[in-house]
Amino acid sequence: MIIVMKPNAKRESIQNITGIIEGKGLTAHISNGKEVTVIGVVGDKSKLQDQNLEIAEDVDKIVPVTESYKLANKKFHPEPSVIKVGNVSIGGDELIVMSGPCAVESRAQLIETAHAVKKAGAHILRGGAYKPRTSPYAFQGLEEEGIKFMKEAREETGLPVVCEVTSLAAIEAAVKYVDMLQIGARNMQNFYLLKEAGKTGLPVLLKRGLSATIDEWLNASEYIIAEGNPNVVLCERGIRTFETATRNTLDISAVPVIKNKSHLPIIVDPSHASGVRMYVKPLAMSAVAVGADGLMIETHPNPAIALSDGPQSLTFQELLELCSKIRPLAALMGKKF
């Protein structure tokens, strides 16, 4: 449930309500909006049945929350969240582009890519050092050596860096080098991993699972936030359907649905959604048009020889052209780029 306070509610009234909630062994989450303060109650709300909170001073109304996710719920936090990743803000008035190789293959490859990403106007360097591949014989990533290269790329270009983690050991290594952790689609419901990522306090990019509903996705984000880490960015990367023309099916409707259900920022990954280079540009533009807070685009110095996902990776020139194409569209949607 949430307790909506009246406009300009006194601090003493808010403290009184939170004191009652916490006195019953529940957790109170305060969201200070532009006009009103909202107090979210997490726990067994039946413990408050004898309190008559609806008539307490400065309480406007009490709204039940029927969804199983609470902290990620827009009812709990009516104002959109803005997540800081290094010197970049996701969810504000700027369209954020993350770009880089699917897999970090060498220091030279990553540094070259980082400079190209920055030249194109992207804000964050992405790169895979831990690669959960469908085949056990496919390239599995450079692991800690790869994230050391990412730190070096950040120092050389100033771009914050994000890398996927697949285990507790990967998290323990990554926190020493990167600005943001990524939980991939295959691990969206690895609840132990989600909790461990939440404990780090680092921003977490949470990709939607291959066959996950939006509510399941938001419940997964709840595991991270419940650890005291509100810094979650969602990433729509396509879901598995009967269609075989593309690698996955981009659920473009997920963007407005998330905007309606949650305060968390959402970005779109058209590279993994399509698996086909020629489809990345139109899907990226459609994501911007429906209000996404950002994009994740794969790029490589030479996609033809990439060790992972070459067919969906843009060349540096293609990335530059895409960024120039989305700039006026972002402006039309009220976003700077």
VEXBA-199771 format. One record per residue: residue number from 1; residue in one letter; x, y, z of N, C-alpha, C in turn. Coordinates in steps of 0.2 Angstrom, whole numbers, plus 2048, in hexadecimal, padded with zeros to 3 digits. Layout:
! VEXBA-199771
(NUM,"a",(X,Y,Z),(X,Y,Z),(X,Y,Z))
...
! end
This chain:
! VEXBA-199771
(1,"m",(804,7FA,800),(800,800,800),(804,806,800))
(2,"i",(801,80C,7FE),(805,812,7FE),(801,817,802))
(3,"i",(804,81C,805),(800,821,809),(802,828,805))
(4,"v",(7FD,82B,802),(7FE,831,7FF),(7FD,837,804))
(5,"m",(802,83B,805),(801,841,809),(7FF,847,806))
(6,"k",(7FC,84B,809),(7F9,851,806),(7FE,856,804))
(7,"p",(7FD,85A,7FF),(802,85F,7FD),(805,863,803))
(8,"n",(80B,864,803),(80E,868,809),(80D,865,80F))
(9,"a",(80D,85E,810),(80C,85B,816),(812,85C,81B))
(10,"k",(811,85D,821),(816,85F,826),(81B,859,827))
(11,"r",(821,85B,828),(826,856,829),(824,851,82F))
(12,"e",(821,854,834),(81F,851,83A),(81A,84B,839))
(13,"s",(815,84D,834),(810,849,832),(813,843,82E))
(14,"i",(818,844,82A),(81B,83E,826),(81F,83A,82B))
(15,"q",(822,83D,830),(826,839,835),(822,835,839))
(16,"n",(81C,838,83B),(817,834,83F),(815,82E,83B))
(17,"i",(813,82E,835),(811,829,831),(816,823,830))
(18,"t",(81C,825,82E),(822,821,82E),(823,81D,834))
(19,"g",(823,821,83A),(824,81E,840),(81F,818,842))
(20,"i",(818,81A,840),(813,814,841),(815,80E,83D))
(21,"i",(817,80F,837),(818,80A,832),(81E,806,835))
(22,"e",(823,809,836),(829,805,839),(828,802,840))
(23,"g",(824,805,844),(822,803,84A),(81F,7FC,84A))
(24,"k",(81B,7FB,844),(818,7F4,843),(81D,7EF,83F))
(25,"g",(823,7F1,83F),(828,7EC,83C),(828,7EC,834))
(26,"l",(825,7F1,831),(824,7F2,82A),(82A,7F7,828))
(27,"t",(82A,7F8,821),(82F,7FC,81E),(82C,802,81B))
(28,"a",(82E,808,81C),(82B,80E,819),(830,811,814))
(29,"h",(82D,812,80D),(832,815,808),(82E,81B,806))
(30,"i",(832,821,807),(830,827,806),(832,82A,7FF))
(31,"s",(82D,82C,7FB),(82E,82F,7F5),(82C,836,7F5))
(32,"n",(830,83B,7F4),(82F,842,7F5),(82E,845,7ED))
(33,"g",(828,846,7EB),(826,848,7E5),(826,850,7E5))
(34,"k",(825,853,7DF),(825,85A,7DE),(81F,85D,7E2))
(35,"e",(81A,85A,7E3),(814,85C,7E6),(812,859,7ED))
(36,"v",(812,852,7EC),(810,84E,7F2),(816,849,7F4))
(37,"t",(815,847,7FA),(81A,841,7FD),(816,83B,7FD))
(38,"v",(819,836,7FB),(815,82F,7FB),(819,82A,7FF))
(39,"i",(816,827,804),(819,822,808),(817,81B,806))
(40,"g",(81C,817,804),(81A,810,802),(81B,80C,808))
(41,"v",(817,807,809),(817,802,80F),(819,7FB,80C))
(42,"v",(81F,7F8,80E),(821,7F2,80C),(820,7ED,812))
(43,"g",(81C,7E8,811),(81B,7E3,816),(814,7E1,817))
(44,"d",(812,7DE,81C),(80B,7DC,81D),(807,7E1,820))
(45,"k",(803,7E4,81B),(7FF,7EA,81D),(7FA,7E9,821))
(46,"s",(7F8,7E3,823),(7F3,7E1,827),(7F5,7E3,82E))
(47,"k",(7FB,7E4,830),(7FD,7E7,836),(7FB,7EE,838))
(48,"l",(7F9,7F1,832),(7F7,7F8,833),(7F0,7F9,833))
(49,"q",(7EC,7F4,834),(7E5,7F4,833),(7E2,7F8,839))
(50,"d",(7E5,7F8,83F),(7E2,7FC,845),(7E5,803,845))
(51,"q",(7E8,806,840),(7EB,80C,841),(7E7,812,83E))
(52,"n",(7E2,811,83A),(7DE,816,837),(7E3,81C,834))
(53,"l",(7E7,81A,830),(7EC,81E,82D),(7E9,823,828))
(54,"e",(7E3,821,825),(7E0,826,821),(7DD,82C,824))
(55,"i",(7DD,82C,82B),(7DA,833,82E),(7E0,836,832))
(56,"a",(7E6,833,831),(7EC,837,834),(7ED,83E,831))
(57,"e",(7F0,842,835),(7F1,849,832),(7F5,849,82C))
(58,"d",(7F3,84D,827),(7F7,84E,821),(7F6,848,81C))
(59,"v",(7F3,843,81E),(7F2,83D,819),(7EC,83F,814))
(60,"d",(7EE,83E,80E),(7E9,83F,809),(7E5,839,807))
(61,"k",(7E8,833,805),(7E5,82D,804),(7E9,827,805))
(62,"i",(7E6,821,805),(7EA,81B,805),(7E8,817,7FF))
(63,"v",(7ED,815,7FB),(7EC,811,7F5),(7EF,80A,7F5))
(64,"p",(7EB,805,7F4),(7EE,7FE,7F5),(7F2,7FD,7EE))
(65,"v",(7F7,7F9,7EF),(7FC,7F7,7EA),(7FB,7F0,7E9))
(66,"t",(7F8,7EE,7E3),(7F6,7E7,7E2),(7FC,7E3,7DF))
(67,"e",(800,7E7,7DB),(806,7E3,7D8),(80B,7E0,7DD))
(68,"s",(80E,7DB,7DB),(813,7D8,7E0),(819,7DC,7E1))
(69,"y",(81B,7E0,7DC),(821,7E4,7DC),(81F,7EB,7DF))
(70,"k",(822,7ED,7E4),(821,7F3,7E8),(825,7F9,7E6))
(71,"l",(82C,7F7,7E8),(831,7FD,7E7),(832,7FF,7E0))
(72,"a",(831,7FB,7DB),(831,7FD,7D4),(82B,800,7D2))
(73,"n",(826,800,7D6),(81F,802,7D4),(81F,80A,7D3))
(74,"k",(81C,80C,7CE),(81B,813,7CD),(816,816,7D3))
(75,"k",(812,812,7D5),(80D,814,7DB),(812,816,7E1))
(76,"f",(817,812,7E2),(81B,814,7E8),(820,81A,7E7))
(77,"h",(821,81B,7E0),(826,820,7DE),(824,823,7D8))
(78,"p",(81F,828,7D9),(81C,82B,7D3),(821,82F,7CE))
(79,"e",(826,832,7D1),(82B,835,7CD),(82F,831,7C9))
(80,"p",(831,832,7C3),(836,82D,7BF),(83D,82D,7C3))
(81,"s",(840,828,7C4),(846,827,7C6),(84C,829,7C1))
(82,"v",(851,82D,7C4),(857,82E,7BF),(85D,82B,7C2))
(83,"i",(860,826,7BF),(865,822,7C1),(86C,825,7BF))
(84,"k",(870,826,7C3),(877,829,7C2),(87C,823,7C0))
(85,"v",(87F,823,7BB),(884,81E,7B9),(88B,822,7B7))
(86,"g",(88F,823,7BC),(895,827,7BB),(892,82E,7BB))
(87,"n",(894,832,7B5),(892,838,7B4),(88C,839,7B0))
(88,"v",(888,833,7AE),(883,833,7AA),(87C,832,7AE))
(89,"s",(877,835,7AC),(870,834,7AF),(86C,830,7AA))
(90,"i",(869,82B,7AC),(864,827,7A8),(85D,828,7AB))
(91,"g",(858,82A,7A7),(852,82B,7A9),(850,833,7AA))
(92,"g",(854,837,7A8),(853,83E,7A8),(851,841,7A2))
(93,"d",(853,847,7A0),(851,84A,79A),(856,849,794))
(94,"e",(85B,844,795),(860,842,790),(85F,83B,78D))
(95,"l",(85F,83A,787),(85F,833,784),(866,830,785))
(96,"i",(867,82B,788),(86D,828,78A),(86E,822,785))
(97,"v",(874,822,782),(876,81C,77D),(87C,818,781))
(98,"m",(87B,812,782),(881,80E,784),(883,80A,77E))
(99,"s",(889,809,77C),(88C,806,777),(892,803,778))
(100,"g",(894,7FE,774),(89A,7FA,774),(89A,7F3,772))
(101,"p",(89F,7EF,772),(89F,7E8,770),(89B,7E3,774))
(102,"c",(898,7DE,771),(894,7D9,775),(899,7D6,779))
(103,"a",(89F,7D5,777),(8A4,7D2,77B),(8AB,7D6,77A))
(104,"v",(8AE,7D7,780),(8B5,7D9,780),(8BA,7D4,77E))
(105,"e",(8BD,7D5,779),(8C1,7D0,776),(8C9,7D2,777))
(106,"s",(8CB,7D8,777),(8D2,7DA,779),(8D2,7E1,77B))
(107,"r",(8D7,7E3,77E),(8D8,7EA,780),(8D7,7EF,77A))
(108,"a",(8DB,7ED,774),(8DB,7F2,76F),(8D4,7F2,76C))
(109,"q",(8D0,7ED,76B),(8C9,7ED,769),(8C5,7F2,76D))
(110,"l",(8C5,7F1,774),(8C1,7F5,778),(8C3,7FC,778))
(111,"i",(8C9,7FE,778),(8CB,805,778),(8C9,808,772))
(112,"e",(8CA,805,76C),(8C8,808,766),(8C1,809,766))
(113,"t",(8BD,804,768),(8B6,805,768),(8B3,80A,76D))
(114,"a",(8B7,80B,773),(8B5,810,777),(8B5,817,774))
(115,"h",(8BB,818,770),(8BB,81F,76D),(8B6,820,768))
(116,"a",(8B4,81A,764),(8AF,81B,75F),(8A8,81C,762))
(117,"v",(8A7,819,768),(8A1,81A,76B),(8A0,821,76E))
(118,"k",(8A5,824,770),(8A5,82B,773),(8A5,830,76D))
(119,"k",(8A8,82E,767),(8A7,833,761),(8A0,833,75F))
(120,"a",(89D,82D,75F),(896,82D,75D),(891,831,761))
(121,"g",(893,832,767),(88F,836,76C),(88B,832,771))
(122,"a",(88D,82B,771),(88B,827,777),(88E,829,77D))
(123,"h",(88A,827,783),(88C,829,789),(88F,824,78E))
(124,"i",(88E,81D,78C),(890,818,791),(893,812,78C))
(125,"l",(899,810,78E),(89C,80A,78B),(89A,804,78E))
(126,"r",(897,7FF,789),(895,7F8,78C),(89A,7F3,789))
(127,"g",(89B,7EE,78C),(89F,7E9,78A),(89E,7E3,78E))
(128,"g",(89E,7DD,78B),(89D,7D7,78E),(8A4,7D3,790))
(129,"a",(8A5,7D2,796),(8AB,7CE,799),(8A9,7C7,79B))
(130,"y",(8A3,7C7,79D),(8A0,7C0,79F),(89A,7BF,79B))
(131,"k",(89B,7B9,797),(896,7B8,791),(893,7B2,792))
(132,"p",(88C,7B2,795),(889,7AC,795),(886,7AA,78E))
(133,"r",(889,7A5,78B),(887,7A4,784),(883,79D,784))
(134,"t",(87F,79D,77F),(87B,797,77E),(87F,791,77D))
(135,"s",(884,791,779),(889,78B,779),(88F,78C,77D))
(136,"p",(891,786,781),(896,787,785),(89D,787,781))
(137,"y",(89D,786,77B),(8A3,787,777),(8A4,78E,774))
(138,"a",(89F,792,775),(8A0,799,772),(8A4,79D,777))
(139,"f",(8A7,7A3,774),(8AB,7A7,778),(8A8,7A9,77E))
(140,"q",(8AB,7A8,784),(8A8,7A9,78B),(8AA,7B0,78E))
(141,"g",(8AE,7B4,78B),(8B0,7BA,78D),(8B7,7BA,791))
(142,"l",(8BA,7C0,792),(8C1,7C0,795),(8C0,7C1,79C))
(143,"e",(8BA,7C2,79F),(8B9,7C2,7A6),(8BD,7C8,7A9))
(144,"e",(8C0,7C7,7AF),(8C3,7CD,7B2),(8C8,7D1,7AE))
(145,"e",(8CB,7CE,7AA),(8D0,7D1,7A5),(8CC,7D6,7A1))
(146,"g",(8C6,7D4,79F),(8C2,7D8,79A),(8BF,7DE,79E))
(147,"i",(8BD,7DE,7A4),(8BB,7E3,7A8),(8C1,7E8,7AA))
(148,"k",(8C7,7E5,7AB),(8CC,7EA,7AC),(8CD,7EE,7A5))
(149,"f",(8CC,7EB,79F),(8CD,7EF,799),(8C7,7F5,799))
(150,"m",(8C1,7F3,79C),(8BC,7F8,79C),(8BE,7FE,7A1))
(151,"k",(8C1,7FC,7A6),(8C3,802,7AB),(8C8,806,7A7))
(152,"e",(8CC,803,7A4),(8D1,807,7A0),(8CE,80B,79A))
(153,"a",(8C9,809,797),(8C6,80C,792),(8C2,812,795))
(154,"r",(8BF,811,79B),(8BC,817,79F),(8C1,81C,7A0))
(155,"e",(8C7,81B,7A3),(8CC,81F,7A4),(8CE,823,79E))
(156,"e",(8CE,820,798),(8D1,823,792),(8CB,828,78F))
(157,"t",(8C5,826,790),(8C0,82A,78C),(8BB,82D,791))
(158,"g",(8BB,82C,797),(8B6,82F,79C),(8AF,82C,79B))
(159,"l",(8AE,827,797),(8A8,823,797),(8A7,81F,79D))
(160,"p",(8A1,81F,7A0),(89F,81A,7A5),(89F,813,7A2))
(161,"v",(8A0,80E,7A5),(8A0,807,7A2),(89B,802,7A6))
(162,"v",(897,7FE,7A2),(893,7F9,7A4),(895,7F2,7A2))
(163,"c",(894,7ED,7A6),(896,7E6,7A4),(891,7E2,7A7))
(164,"e",(890,7DC,7A4),(88B,7D7,7A6),(88F,7D3,7AC))
(165,"v",(88B,7D1,7B1),(88E,7CC,7B6),(88A,7C6,7B6))
(166,"t",(88D,7C0,7B7),(889,7BA,7B7),(88A,7B6,7BD))
(167,"s",(88D,7B8,7C2),(88F,7B4,7C8),(891,7B9,7CE))
(168,"l",(891,7B7,7D4),(893,7BB,7D9),(89B,7BC,7D8))
(169,"a",(89F,7B8,7D6),(8A6,7B9,7D4),(8A7,7BF,7CF))
(170,"a",(8A2,7BF,7CA),(8A2,7C4,7C5),(8A1,7CB,7C8))
(171,"i",(89C,7CB,7CD),(89A,7D1,7D0),(8A0,7D4,7D4))
(172,"e",(8A3,7CF,7D8),(8A8,7D1,7DC),(8AE,7D4,7D8))
(173,"a",(8AF,7D2,7D2),(8B4,7D4,7CE),(8B2,7DB,7CB))
(174,"a",(8AC,7DB,7C8),(8AA,7E1,7C4),(8A9,7E7,7C8))
(175,"v",(8A7,7E7,7CF),(8A6,7ED,7D3),(8AD,7F1,7D3))
(176,"k",(8B2,7ED,7D2),(8B9,7F1,7D3),(8BA,7F5,7CC))
(177,"y",(8B7,7F4,7C7),(8B9,7F7,7C1),(8B3,7FB,7BD))
(178,"v",(8AD,7F9,7BE),(8A7,7FC,7BA),(8A3,800,7BD))
(179,"d",(89F,804,7BA),(89A,809,7BD),(893,806,7BD))
(180,"m",(892,801,7BA),(88B,7FE,7B9),(88B,7F7,7B8))
(181,"l",(887,7F3,7BC),(887,7EC,7BB),(881,7EA,7B6))
(182,"q",(882,7E5,7B2),(87C,7E3,7AD),(87A,7DC,7AF))
(183,"i",(874,7DB,7B0),(871,7D4,7B1),(86E,7D2,7AA))
(184,"g",(870,7CD,7A7),(86E,7CB,7A1),(867,7C8,7A1))
(185,"a",(864,7C7,79B),(85E,7C4,79A),(85D,7BD,79D))
(186,"r",(863,7B9,79D),(863,7B2,79F),(863,7B2,7A7))
(187,"n",(865,7B7,7AA),(865,7B7,7B1),(860,7BC,7B4))
(188,"m",(85B,7BE,7B1),(856,7C3,7B3),(853,7C0,7BA))
(189,"q",(852,7BA,7BA),(84E,7B6,7C0),(853,7B2,7C4))
(190,"n",(85A,7B4,7C3),(85F,7B1,7C8),(85F,7B5,7CE))
(191,"f",(85A,7B4,7D3),(859,7B8,7D8),(85E,7B9,7DD))
(192,"y",(863,7B4,7DE),(869,7B5,7E2),(86D,7BA,7DF))
(193,"l",(86E,7BA,7D8),(872,7BF,7D5),(870,7C6,7D5))
(194,"l",(869,7C6,7D4),(866,7CD,7D5),(867,7D0,7DC))
(195,"k",(866,7CC,7E1),(867,7CF,7E8),(86F,7D1,7E9))
(196,"e",(873,7CD,7E6),(87A,7CE,7E7),(87C,7D5,7E3))
(197,"a",(879,7D5,7DD),(87A,7DC,7DA),(877,7E2,7DD))
(198,"g",(872,7E1,7E0),(86F,7E6,7E4),(873,7E8,7EA))
(199,"k",(876,7E3,7ED),(87A,7E5,7F3),(880,7E9,7F1))
(200,"t",(883,7E9,7EB),(888,7ED,7E9),(887,7F5,7E9))
(201,"g",(881,7F7,7E9),(87F,7FE,7E8),(881,801,7E1))
(202,"l",(884,7FD,7DD),(885,800,7D6),(87F,800,7D2))
(203,"p",(87E,804,7CD),(878,804,7C9),(878,7FD,7C5))
(204,"v",(872,7FB,7C4),(871,7F4,7C1),(86D,7F5,7BB))
(205,"l",(86F,7F3,7B5),(86B,7F2,7AF),(868,7EB,7AF))
(206,"l",(861,7EB,7AF),(85E,7E5,7AF),(85A,7E3,7A9))
(207,"k",(85D,7DE,7A5),(85A,7DC,79F),(854,7D8,7A0))
(208,"r",(84F,7D9,79B),(849,7D4,79C),(84B,7CD,79A))
(209,"g",(848,7C8,79D),(849,7C1,79C),(846,7C0,795))
(210,"l",(848,7BA,792),(846,7B8,78B),(83F,7B7,78B))
(211,"s",(83C,7B5,790),(835,7B3,790),(831,7B6,796))
(212,"a",(834,7BB,799),(831,7BE,79F),(82B,7C3,79D))
(213,"t",(826,7C3,7A1),(821,7C8,7A1),(824,7CF,7A4))
(214,"i",(820,7D4,7A3),(823,7DB,7A6),(822,7DB,7AD))
(215,"d",(81D,7D7,7B0),(81C,7D7,7B7),(822,7D3,7BA))
(216,"e",(824,7CD,7B7),(829,7C9,7B9),(830,7CD,7B9))
(217,"w",(831,7D1,7B4),(837,7D6,7B3),(837,7DB,7B9))
(218,"l",(831,7DE,7BA),(831,7E3,7C0),(832,7DF,7C7))
(219,"n",(830,7D9,7C8),(831,7D6,7CE),(838,7D4,7CF))
(220,"a",(83C,7D3,7C9),(843,7D2,7C9),(847,7D8,7CB))
(221,"s",(844,7DE,7C9),(848,7E4,7CB),(846,7E5,7D3))
(222,"e",(841,7E3,7D5),(83F,7E3,7DC),(845,7E0,7E1))
(223,"y",(847,7DA,7DE),(84D,7D7,7E2),(853,7DC,7E3))
(224,"i",(854,7DF,7DE),(85A,7E4,7DE),(859,7EA,7E3))
(225,"i",(853,7ED,7E2),(851,7F3,7E6),(850,7F1,7ED))
(226,"a",(84D,7EB,7EF),(84C,7E9,7F6),(852,7E8,7FA))
(227,"e",(858,7E8,7F6),(85F,7E8,7FA),(861,7EF,7FB))
(228,"g",(85D,7F4,7FA),(85F,7FA,7FC),(862,7FE,7F6))
(229,"n",(862,7FB,7F0),(865,7FE,7EA),(85F,800,7E5))
(230,"p",(85D,807,7E5),(858,809,7E0),(85A,80A,7D9))
(231,"n",(861,809,7D8),(864,80B,7D2),(863,806,7CC))
(232,"v",(85D,805,7CA),(85C,800,7C5),(859,803,7BE))
(233,"v",(85C,801,7B9),(85A,803,7B2),(858,7FC,7AF))
(234,"l",(852,7FD,7AC),(84F,7F7,7A8),(851,7F7,7A1))
(235,"c",(852,7F1,79E),(854,7F1,797),(850,7EC,793))
(236,"e",(84C,7EE,78E),(848,7EA,78A),(84C,7E8,784))
(237,"r",(84D,7E1,783),(852,7DE,77E),(84F,7D9,77A))
(238,"g",(848,7D9,77A),(844,7D4,776),(843,7CE,779))
(239,"i",(83D,7CB,778),(83B,7C5,77B),(83A,7BF,776))
(240,"r",(83A,7B9,778),(839,7B3,774),(832,7B2,772))
(241,"t",(831,7B2,76B),(82A,7B1,769),(82B,7AC,763))
(242,"f",(825,7AB,75F),(825,7A6,75A),(829,7A8,754))
(243,"e",(82A,7AF,754),(82E,7B2,74E),(835,7B0,74D))
(244,"t",(837,7AE,747),(83E,7AC,746),(842,7B1,741))
(245,"a",(83F,7B6,73F),(842,7BB,73A),(847,7BF,73E))
(246,"t",(846,7C0,745),(84B,7C4,749),(84D,7BF,74F))
(247,"r",(852,7C1,752),(855,7BD,757),(850,7BD,75D))
(248,"n",(84D,7C2,75F),(848,7C3,764),(842,7C7,761))
(249,"t",(83D,7C9,764),(838,7CD,762),(838,7D3,767))
(250,"l",(83A,7D9,764),(83A,7DF,769),(833,7E1,76B))
(251,"d",(832,7E1,771),(82B,7E3,774),(82C,7EB,775))
(252,"i",(82A,7EE,770),(82B,7F6,771),(826,7F8,775))
(253,"s",(820,7F5,776),(81B,7F7,77B),(81D,7F7,782))
(254,"a",(823,7F3,783),(825,7F3,78A),(827,7FA,78D))
(255,"v",(829,7FE,788),(82B,805,78B),(826,809,78E))
(256,"p",(820,80A,78A),(81B,80E,78E),(817,80A,793))
(257,"v",(818,803,793),(815,7FF,799),(819,800,79F))
(258,"i",(820,800,79E),(824,801,7A4),(823,808,7A7))
(259,"k",(823,80D,7A2),(822,814,7A4),(81B,815,7A8))
(260,"n",(816,811,7A7),(810,811,7AA),(810,80D,7B1))
(261,"k",(814,808,7B1),(814,804,7B7),(81A,806,7BC))
(262,"s",(81F,808,7BA),(825,809,7BE),(828,810,7BD))
(263,"h",(82C,812,7C2),(830,818,7C2),(837,817,7BF))
(264,"l",(839,810,7BE),(840,80F,7BC),(841,811,7B4))
(265,"p",(847,813,7B3),(848,815,7AC),(849,80E,7A8))
(266,"i",(847,80F,7A1),(847,809,79D),(84B,80B,796))
(267,"i",(850,807,794),(853,808,78E),(852,801,78A))
(268,"v",(853,802,783),(852,7FD,77E),(858,7FA,77B))
(269,"d",(859,7F4,77A),(85F,7F1,777),(85C,7EE,770))
(270,"p",(85D,7F2,76B),(85A,7EF,764),(85F,7EA,761))
(271,"s",(865,7EA,764),(86A,7E5,761),(868,7DE,762))
(272,"h",(867,7DD,769),(865,7D6,76B),(85E,7D4,769))
(273,"a",(85A,7DA,768),(853,7D8,767),(852,7D6,760))
(274,"s",(856,7D8,75B),(856,7D6,754),(85B,7D1,752))
(275,"g",(861,7D2,754),(866,7CD,752),(869,7CF,74B))
(276,"v",(866,7D4,748),(868,7D6,741),(86A,7DD,740))
(277,"r",(870,7DE,73E),(872,7E5,73E),(86D,7EA,73A))
(278,"m",(86A,7E8,735),(866,7ED,731),(860,7EF,734))
(279,"y",(85E,7EB,73A),(858,7ED,73D),(859,7F1,743))
(280,"v",(85F,7F2,745),(861,7F5,74B),(85F,7FD,74B))
(281,"k",(860,800,745),(85F,807,745),(857,809,745))
(282,"p",(853,805,742),(84C,807,742),(849,805,749))
(283,"l",(84B,7FF,74C),(849,7FE,753),(84B,803,758))
(284,"a",(851,805,757),(854,80A,75C),(84F,811,75B))
(285,"m",(84E,813,755),(84A,819,754),(843,818,757))
(286,"s",(840,812,756),(839,811,759),(839,811,761))
(287,"a",(83F,80E,764),(840,80F,76B),(840,816,76E))
(288,"v",(843,81A,76A),(844,821,76C),(83D,824,76B))
(289,"a",(839,822,766),(832,825,765),(82D,823,76A))
(290,"v",(82E,81E,76D),(829,81C,772),(82B,81E,779))
(291,"g",(831,822,77A),(833,824,780),(838,821,784))
(292,"a",(83C,81D,781),(841,819,785),(846,81E,787))
(293,"d",(849,81D,78D),(84E,821,790),(855,820,78D))
(294,"g",(856,81B,789),(85C,81A,786),(85D,814,782))
(295,"l",(862,813,77F),(863,80D,77A),(86A,80A,77C))
(296,"m",(86A,803,77B),(870,7FF,77B),(872,7FC,774))
(297,"i",(877,7FF,771),(879,7FD,76B),(880,7F9,76A))
(298,"e",(880,7F4,767),(887,7F0,766),(88A,7F3,760))
(299,"t",(891,7F4,761),(895,7F6,75C),(89C,7F2,75C))
(300,"h",(89F,7F2,757),(8A6,7EE,757),(8AA,7F1,751))
(301,"p",(8B1,7F1,752),(8B5,7F3,74D),(8B4,7F0,746))
(302,"n",(8B3,7E9,746),(8B2,7E5,741),(8AD,7DF,742))
(303,"p",(8A7,7E1,741),(8A2,7DC,743),(8A2,7D5,740))
(304,"a",(8A5,7D5,73A),(8A6,7CE,737),(8AB,7C9,73A))
(305,"i",(8AF,7CC,73F),(8B3,7C7,742),(8B2,7C7,74A))
(306,"a",(8AC,7CB,74C),(8AB,7CB,753),(8AA,7C4,756))
(307,"l",(8AC,7C3,75C),(8AC,7BD,75F),(8A5,7BB,762))
(308,"s",(8A1,7C0,762),(89A,7C0,765),(895,7C5,762))
(309,"d",(890,7C2,75F),(88A,7C7,75C),(88D,7CC,757))
(310,"g",(891,7C9,753),(893,7CE,74D),(88D,7D0,748))
(311,"p",(889,7CB,747),(883,7CD,742),(87F,7D3,744))
(312,"q",(87F,7D4,74B),(87A,7DA,74D),(87E,7E0,74F))
(313,"s",(885,7E0,74F),(889,7E5,751),(88A,7EA,74B))
(314,"l",(889,7F1,74D),(88A,7F6,748),(892,7F7,747))
(315,"t",(894,7FA,741),(89A,7FC,740),(89A,803,744))
(316,"f",(8A0,806,745),(8A1,80D,748),(89D,812,744))
(317,"q",(89E,811,73D),(89A,816,739),(893,816,739))
(318,"e",(890,80F,73A),(889,80E,73B),(887,811,741))
(319,"l",(88B,810,747),(889,813,74D),(888,81B,74D))
(320,"l",(88D,81E,74A),(88D,825,749),(887,827,745))
(321,"e",(885,824,740),(87F,826,73C),(879,825,740))
(322,"l",(879,81F,744),(873,81E,748),(872,824,74D))
(323,"c",(877,826,750),(877,82B,755),(875,832,752))
(324,"s",(877,833,74C),(875,839,749),(86D,839,747))
(325,"k",(86B,833,745),(864,832,743),(85F,833,749))
(326,"i",(861,830,74F),(85D,831,755),(85D,837,759))
(327,"r",(862,83C,757),(862,842,75B),(85C,846,75A))
(328,"p",(85A,848,753),(854,84C,753),(84D,848,755))
(329,"l",(84D,842,755),(848,83E,758),(847,83F,75F))
(330,"a",(84D,83E,763),(84E,83F,76A),(84B,846,76C))
(331,"a",(84D,84B,768),(84B,852,769),(843,852,769))
(332,"l",(840,84F,764),(839,84F,763),(835,84C,769))
(333,"m",(839,847,76C),(836,844,772),(838,847,779))
(334,"g",(83B,84D,778),(83D,851,77E),(843,84F,781))
(335,"k",(847,84B,77E),(84D,849,781),(853,84C,77D))
(336,"k",(858,84E,781),(85F,850,77E),(863,84A,77C))
(337,"f",(867,84B,777),(86C,846,775),(871,84A,771))
! end
